[in-house]
Amino acid sequence: MRCCTEWKLRLDLGGLVDASPEALMSDWPEVFARSLPKHLSRPLMVQILGYAYQLESVGGYTKLLDQRLKSAALHDMVSPIFKPRSRFVPEYHGITHAVWFSDDGRVAWTEI
């Protein structure tokens, strides 16, 4: 990801808010080396470009943080939130449901 010269010279990220939609759309391919996604709202475009500019200016997160995030994501994917034979009883729109998790990981529920 590389930022164009105009963004490198601009230290005030608030300038993104005042930029015209045409300016944001024309800078998108320079910053991300791909075309602008369809139906991307202007406020979201400003946030994404601002984040890209911030990364270019001050850097991203460290390798250690990257490893910790990947480890946490892997742990969350491998270990289930609910243990086998867990049971909970939520109420939804005045109807009480019993939900439980079997030993093989299946979910079952009934109305009470």
N, C-alpha and C positions, 0 to 999 in steps of 0.2 A: 504494500500500500504506500503510495507516495503522494504528497500534497503538491499542488502547483505553486509557483512562485508567489502568486497573489496571496495565497493562504499563509505561506511562510512569513511574508512581510507583515501580515495582519496579526498583531498581538492581542487585539481586543476581540474576544469571541462574541461579544455583543453585536459586532458588525454582521454576523450571520443572520441575526433576527431582522435586520434592516435590509438585507440583500433581496433583490427581486427574485421571483421564482425562476425566471429565465437564467439569471446568474447562477443560481444553485444547480439548475439542471445542466448547465454547460460545464460546471466544475465537477459534477459527479463522475463522469468517465475518467477525468484526469486523476482524481483521488483514488478511485477503486479499480480502474482499468477494466471496467465493464459498463454496460448500459444501465440506465436508471430503471429500476423495477416499475412496472405499471401500477397505477393507483396508489402510489406512495404519497401520503399527505405532506404538505409543506412543513408543519411543525415537526413531524418525525424526520423529514429530510434534514432540517436544521439541527436536530439533536444528533443524528448519525454523523453528519459532516463535522459538527463541533467536536464530537468524540474522536473522530479520525484526526482532526487538526490537533487536538490535545495530545493524542498518542505521538504524533509526529514531533510536537514541540517538547514534551517533557518525558516521553517514553511510556511504556506500558508497565504491566506488573512483572515481577521477578520470576525467574525460572523456578525458584522454590515455591512460590505461590501457585504457579501453574501446575506443578507436581501435586501440591496439596489439593487443589481443586479437582484434578483428574482422579486422584485417589478417593476423594469424598464421593465423586460421581460414580465411580466403580463400586464402592461400598454400598451406596444406595441402590444400585441396580442389582447387586448380588443378594443382599440381605433384605428380606421382605419387611414391610412395616409391621404387619401383624404376624404373630407366631401361629403355627398350627394349633388348632382347637381354641383359638381366640374367639370370643363372642362379644358383640356389643349390641345395644338396643337403642337405636336412634328414633326420634319422632319426626315425621315430616308431614306437614299440613294436617296435623291432628291425628295422623295414623302412626301407630307404633310398629316398628319392624324389628325382627330379630335377625341379625346377620352373623354368620360364623364361617370360619375358615377350616377346611378339612386338612388332614395330614398330607394329602397329595397336592395342596395348594389351591383347590377349588373353593369358590365362594358360593354359599347358599344363603337364602333369606326367605322369610315368611312374614306375613302380616300377623300381628297379635291382636 
